[in-house]
Amino acid sequence: MWDYYGTNYLFQIAGKDTEILECTQKIKGLEELLANFEKELENKEKYHSERHKKNKEDILNLRKMIDSLSNTNMKDKEQTREESDSANQWKAEAERWKAECELLKSKPDSNDQLTSYYETKLRDLLDKNVLLQSEMKTIYAENDALKSRLENITLELSDLKIKWREVTKN
């Protein structure tokens, strides 16, 4: 027969065995859970790695498309500019012909009209000549004023050089 202490001891051992068994089961459960988490982590890493590669490829493709579009856009702008230059050239030519046609239309038919036409043209030329002479006189006056200022400045410079030499000698 077992005494009270021996029975208690066996109960303690049985309790510890049960506790150890429960802990090993918990450890196995945790190891399985850890293995599942590791698999899930590997799957997610693989998924994100593939997405990263795909995103890099998409970025490269987008950059190529942007470069292509920008080159096309530049070519279109250049072509538009060339077309605009050509259109402006033809527009200027049309304006020149229009002005020449207007000039031919405005020429008089009769002697009185011819006389009036040439008198008007001569009056315009005379007015322009008077205006030009007035402007020339103004320009000559300004030129003379500038010339005299230049002479004064040259004299002042000469005086300053002489004074400078005197100061530096002493």
Sequence and secondary structure as in RCSB ss.txt:
>XXXX:A:sequence
MWDYYGTNYLFQIAGKDTEILECTQKIKGLEELLANFEKELENKEKYHSERHKKNKEDILNLRKMIDSLSNTNMK
DKEQTREESDSANQWKAEAERWKAECELLKSKPDSNDQLTSYYETKLRDLLDKNVLLQSEMKTIYAENDALKSRL
ENITLELSDLKIKWREVTKN
>XXXX:A:secstr
   HHHHHHHHHHHHHHHHHHHHHHHHHHHHHHHHHHHHHHHHHHHHHHHHHHHHHHHHHHHHHHHHHHHHHHHH
HHHHHHHHHHHHHHHHHHHHHHHHHHHHHHHS SSHHHHHHHHHHHHHHHHHHHHHHHHHHHHHHHHHHHHHHHH
HHHHHHHHHHHHHHHHHHH 
